[in-house]
């Protein structure tokens, strides 16, 4: 059995490419929303956020032979635990990394705490596009009323933002990625002076978001990707697809 750590657009692209090759796969996501996006595929999808011990049980129960990690670039613990578990169990581990860009005009932060402290010193409207998982870190800022949060329009995401005292008028619930034209409209409509974002790659609309901000004279604060020593990694979908095709053997005959 091959385990695909999914929940991202990258993982869905990968799955679309391998369905005709092999059905003996199992996919995990950390949210029901991630599972819903996979409903059109006839595959086994499990919604579960696993700690290292739970990953071990999962591997033993499902007789996992290979791991294909398509988790979000900032889901550090997921990747680190998967790498360690793969090593312990002598399982092959393959990681897909999103291509990212370097912009000299941006202000980079390698820790969210440093970014938050810097944000607290800013004047003017700020657009936070880091997602709902980090909103609580901005809850005590004296300039919280100047921050707009662009998040997924899900009940859980909106509740997280509301729980730190953000008013509905400061919540932009919408799913990206967006075109440069749409980003420009958002920036101008809310008189944005600063953009907070992360290295989400092409899939996350990073290029369009940052380039549009810079064109509109908006200062960009970037939370850089965590540095992880992956035993194997690529940002080329064709390369990881070739890895998947290796040693399939008689596995194609096995189905759920």
N, C-alpha and C positions, 0 to 999 in steps of 0.2 A: 504494500500500500504506500502511495505517495501522499504526503501531507502538504497542502498548500495553505500557508498562513496568509489569509486574504483580508477582504474588507476594503480594498483600495481599487481605484480604476485600473491600476497596473495589473492587479490580480485578475480582474475580469477580462482584460485584454488577453492575458496569458491563457486563461481557461477557454476562451473562445477558440484559441489556436490549437489546443490539445484535445478537445472533446472527440475529434475524429480519430485521434491516435490511441487513446486509452481511456477506459472508464473507471479503472481501479484507483480512484483518488478520493481524498476526503478534504474538505475545506473548512476552516474555522474563521469566524469573525467575532468581534467583541460586541456587536450590536445587532438587534433585530433588523435595523435599517440596512446593515450590510448584507444580511441574509436575504432581505426582500429584493435587493438588486440582483440577486442570483437566482431568483425564482424561475426564470425562463430556461435555465439549464437543468438537465436531469442528472444532478449530482448530489452527493451527500454533504449537507452543510450543517455545521454545528455552531451554535452561538455560545461562546464561553470564553471568559477571560481567565487564563490559566497561570498559576505560579509554577515554579520549576518542578515541584513535586507532582503537581497535577499534569504537567507535560509528560513526566515519566510514566505515569499511569496511562495517559492517553496513547503514548507510543507503544506500550506493552499490549494494551487492549486491542489496538487497531493494527498491530504488527507493521509499524511504520518502517520503511526501508530508506526513504529519502525525504528531505525537507526542502521545500521551495518557499523561501521567505519573501513575501510581498507586503509585509506590514509597513505602516506609515514610517517615513524617515525619522520621526521623533518618538516612535514607540520603542524607546531604548531597551527597556526591560524585557520586552517580548523577544527581540533579536538576541540579546545577551543570553537569556535563558535557553533559547532554542539552540544557540551555538554550543553552549555547555552540555546540554542534554544530548545533542548529536555526537559530541566527542565521547561522552561517557558510554554511549550505546553503539559506537562505531558506525554511525549513520552519516551518509553524505548530506552536506548542507550547501545550499545554493542561495545566494542573495541577489535580488534585483535592486539596483540603486537608481534613483531618478537622476537625470542630468540636471545640473544646476548652473547658474551663471554668476559671474563676479561683476559687481558694479562698484567702481571706485568711489562714486558719489554717495554711496550708502554708509550709514553708521552701523557697524556690526557689533553684536554682543554674543558671547559664547555661553552665557548663563542668563536665564530669564530674570533672576533676581537683580542683576545689573541693569537689564533693560527696564525693569519696573522702576528702579530708583531714578534712572535718567528720565523716564516718562513723568515722574512726579514733579520735575523741575520745569516742565514745558508750559507755555501759554499758547492758547489758540486751540482750535478743534483738532481732535486726534481720531483716526480711524484704526481700530484694532481688528486685525484679521487673523489672529492666532488660533481662533477656534474657541469652543466653550470649555475645553478641559483646563485652561489656564486662567479663566476669568477671575477666580477667587483671589489670585495674587494682586489684582488691581483694586480690590474692594476697599482698601483703606486709604487710597490716594486722595489728597486734598483737592485735586483737580479732576476727580472722577466724573463730575458733571460735564466736563469737556470731551469725554471719550465716547465715541460711537463704536458699537460692537457689531461687526458683520459676521453672522453665524448661520449654521444650518437652521432652517425653519422647523425644527422638531421640538416637541414639548419639553424634553429633557434639556436641550440646549438653551431654550428660552428661559426655563426655570432657573438654570444656573446663573444666568445673567441677572435676572430679576432678584435673585437671592442676595446679591451683593449691593442691592439698592439702586440699580439702574432703571430709569423710567422707560416705558415702552417707546417713547419718541427717540430714544437713543439706541434702540435695537433695530438692526437691519437684518431681518430673517430672510435669507435667500441662498440658493445653492449655486455655486460656480462650477467651473471657471467662467470668467467673463471676458468679453472683448475689450479692446482698448477704448472703444467708444463708450461702452457702458461704464467702465471704470471712471472715465473722465466725467461722465454725467454725475456719478456718485460723489466724486471729489468736489465738483463745483456746487452741486446741490446742497451739500452739507458744509461748505466752506472749509474743507479739510486743509490743515497746514502740515500735519505729520501723519505718516502711514507706518503702522507697525505690522510687520509681516515676517514670514520665515522662508527658508529655502525649500519650497514645496515642489519645485521643478515644473516641467511643462504641464504635467497632469494637473497640478494645482493652480495653473494660470499665473505662475510667478513672473514670467517675462512680461506679459501684458500689464500686470498690476504695477510692477516697479517702473517699467519704461514710461507708462502713462503718468505715474506720479512725478517722475523726474521732469517730464515734458511740461507738467503743470506747476513746476517750481515747488513741489512738495518734498519736504525732507523725509527720507526713508530710514526707518530703524529696522534692522534685520536680525532675527534670532537665528544664528547659524546652526547647521545640522550637527548633532552630536557626533563625535569621532568614535567609531567602533572598528575594531580590528577584525573584519570579516575574513574567515578562512578562504572564502571564494565569493567573488562579487563581479557584477557587470552592470553597465547601464544600457546594454544593447539587448533588446528583446529577442532578436534572432539567435544570439549566442546562448541565452538561457533556454530557449526552445530546443536548441540542438542538444543541450545537456539532458533535457527531459527525454528526448528521443533515444538516448543511449540506454542500453541494457533493458529495454522494455520486454524483450523476449516473449514469453507466453502470457505475460500479464494481461494482454488485450483480451484474453478469453475469460478473464474474471470480471464479473459485474456485480453490482449491488442487487 
